[in-house]
Amino acid sequence: MSPRAGLTAERITQAAAELADEVGFDNITVAALARKFGVKDASLYSHIRNLEDLRNRVAMLAADEKTGRIAAAVAGRAGRDALAAFADEWRGYALAHPGRYAATQMPMDPSVAAGWAGGRRAIDLTYGMLRAYGLGEPDITDAVRLLRSTFHGFTTLEASGGFGHSRPTTASWDRIIDALHITLTHWPSTDEKAKTQ
């Protein structure tokens, strides 16, 4: 390691996250990071195992950032107010940090995820918000999947310029939050569904 570089795993991860926002998460490489620091690739390998390790580190950093912002936004809120705060922070992070956001969608090796407290925090935060709607299992898991699909789909399309209509995307976003709130408030329980079949 070059002493002048002051390299640490944390500093390398932060630089990789910044690079991901610039060039895309799939395009970060150890060689590109080494150039950024003005060192040889081998200098980075003193702090990270390989590219997969680096990608996992960026994914955890980004997910922790996103979860922290959402947690701060929803604190003390419930119902539609909490849902809107949650959704707005999700969307804001995805649009402001496209590379980092892409990292949060990367499937992570269970052995890596097992030792990461941030993953559990994100799950607890989401489930906690939905419990205010009176949902229990398995309905709450289905609701989590609905929210994630909606937020991810909308923000991915928005970021790529996929909405060509003149109606402002924020207006559509607000209506979607209204629709989700109504859906969650009147969620058909598994028991109710079984009775109608």
Secondary structure, 3 states (H helix, E strand, C coil): CCHHHCCCHHHHHHHHHHHHHHHCHHHCCHHHHHHHHCCCHHHHCCCCCCHHHHHHHHHHHHHHHHHHHHHHHHCCCCHHHHHHHHHHHHHHHHHHCHHHHHHHCCCCCHHHHCCCHHHHHHHHHHHHHHHCCCCCCCHHHHHHHHHHHHHHHHHHHHHCCCCCCCCCHHHHHHHHHHHHHHHHHCCCCHHHHHHHC
